Amino acid sequence: MTRNHPSHHLLVVFTLAFMTFAVCGCDPDLTGTYTSQGGLVHQTLTFKPGGKLEVRALDLTQEGEYEREGKKVRIRVGGSTTILTIGENGCLDAGTMIGKFCKD
């Protein structure tokens, strides 16, 4: 296989993409808006690139940060930390009081 072969370029692109996600800890599957499916208050969680997060509830928006560790997502907003569990269906479970969040 020569360096100019199209499959060589494809391999380089996939390798660089994998290394980018592995090094920065980014998760392309987590990015987006998740809406509460229960709990006491209707909320949305918007996961952004770079570990940034927006939480909306009761017409208020707060910024925070998140990080994923396997099937757990740790979010930090306003000095509080909440751990969510990623379910088989891709929804995030924060327990009985807060409820589940599913991607829009």
N, C-alpha and C positions, 0 to 999 in steps of 0.2 A: 504494500500500500504506500503510495507516495504522499508527500505532505500536501499536495494540491488536490488530492482526491476528495470529493464531497463528503464521504463518510468520515474522513479525518476531521473535517471542520465540524461536523455534527457531534463527534465525540468530544472535541474541545469545548463546544458550547455546553453540552450536558455536564461535563466535568466542572466547568466554571460555575454553572448554576448550582450544582450540588455543594461545591465548596462555599459559595456565598451564603447559602442557607445554613450550612453546618457551622460556619464561623460566627455569623451574626445572631444565630439563635432564632431567626425569623421562621415563621410558619405560614406558608401561603394558604393553607387550608383554614386558618383561624381568622385571617383578615376579613372584615366585613361587619355587618350589623346583625346582632342577635336580639330577639324580642322575648320578653318574659311570657311564659306559658302558664303562670299561676303565681302563687305568692300573694302577699298583701297589697303590693303597689305595682302598677304597670311600669315597666322599665325597659330601656334598651341599652345594650352594651355595644359600642362600636370599636372594634379592634383595628388599629392602624399600623402601618409599617414602623419599625424601629421601637417596638414595645410600648407605643403610646395607646391610650384608651380614653374614650368618652363615655360617661354614664349619664343617662337621662332618666329622670323620674320627677313626677309632680311639677312639670314645667321648669325644672332646674337641670343644669348641665354642669358636671364636674369632670375635670381632667385627671387622669391617673396613668399608671404604668402597669404592664403585665409581663409575665414570663411563663413560658410553657416548660414543664418537666414531665415528659412522658404523657400520661393520661390526665395530668393535673395542670390547671392554669391558676397561677397566683396573681390576683389583681390587688393593687394598692391605690386607694383613693382617699384623700383627706386624712391621712394618718392611720387608716384602717386597712387591714389585709383580709381578703376573702379568698378561699381556695375553692375552685370549681372543678368538677370531675367531668371529663369528656366521655359521653355515652357512646354506645355502638352506633346510634343514629346520628352522631355528630353534635347533638345538643349538649349544652353545658348545665350541669346540675349543681346548684348551690345549697341544696338542703331544703327542708320543709318550709322554713320561714321565708326564705328568699325565692325559692322555686327554681324552675328550669328555664333556660334560654335557648331558643332554636334560631338558626340562621334564616334570615329573610330570603 
